[in-house]
Amino acid sequence: MAEEADDPEVFWVRPEIRGIIPLDGFHVPKSLAKIIRQARFDVKRDTTFVGVVDGCSESSDGREKTWINGPIREAYAELFARGHCHTVEAWRDDRLVGGLYGVTLGRAFFGESMFSREKDASKVCLVHLVEHLRERGFVLLDTQFTTEHLKRFGAVDVPRNRYDQLLSEALQGDPALY
């Protein structure tokens, strides 16, 4: 992470308590399920990495600064070029209105950031991500931290030693294809 966009430094965060969404315990709120059935958004994957990172970097209610700086953009762009970083995007009328991005390693997906320019767009992306991960045999969805927003979907906190076990299991066996 970085302190803010113009910070040239990057630092690693390894919290004692880690946020995850158990894929078998993922919960879709009824109101969101209705929105998904209405197909308000055209959901795509991996079509605009730069667009998603730009969206995640925008200021929004409750967040005036971003932790996504130049070195982070460059590193994740390289991971995207190599097929290890992925996006899920919500489009409406050919406009990017929401999305998320993260990194895959083995059978783990590490969610990095998400954004919405329209109500529920990032939530719809999260639902599509979880469906995609389940279909592909992923076993771990790392959210780094647990927020009230993510708790609505079943996110939980796990202590570092339990997280390390889950990560070890996700790295064993054949890697999942995103």
C-alpha positions, 0 to 999 in steps of 0.5 A: 500500500501507499499513504496516498497517490503521490507517495513514491513508497510502497509498504506491505501490510500483514495484519494480525486479523485478515478479512476473507469471504468464505466462498461457500458462505457467500451471501447475496442480499435479496435486494441485490439479487433482484438487481442482478435479475434485472440485468442493469449492468453488462458485466465483463472481465479483464477488458480495461485494467487501467479503467478499473484502477482509475475508478478505484483511485477516484475520490468518493464519499468518505475517501478523499485520498487513494492508496494507489500510487505510481509504483502500485499501478505499474506493478499491478499493470505488469501482473495484469499483462502476465495474467495474474491480475484480473478485473470484473467490470460493470458497464452501462451504455458503454460506460464503465460504472463500477468494478474491482480488481485483484490478484490470483495465486494458486486457488486464491484471489486477493481482492485489492480494491473496488469502486462504483459510479452507479449504485450497486455496480461494485456489488454486482461485480463482487457477486459475479467474481464469486460465481466465477471463482466457484466455477473455477475451483478457487478456495480463498477470497482474501479481502485484506480487511473486513468492512461493514460493506463486505460483512453483508456478503459474509466476510469474516475476520480470521486470525493470522495463523488460521489465514496462513493455513487457508492460504497454504491450502489454496496454494496446494494442488493445481492452480485454478485457471481464472 
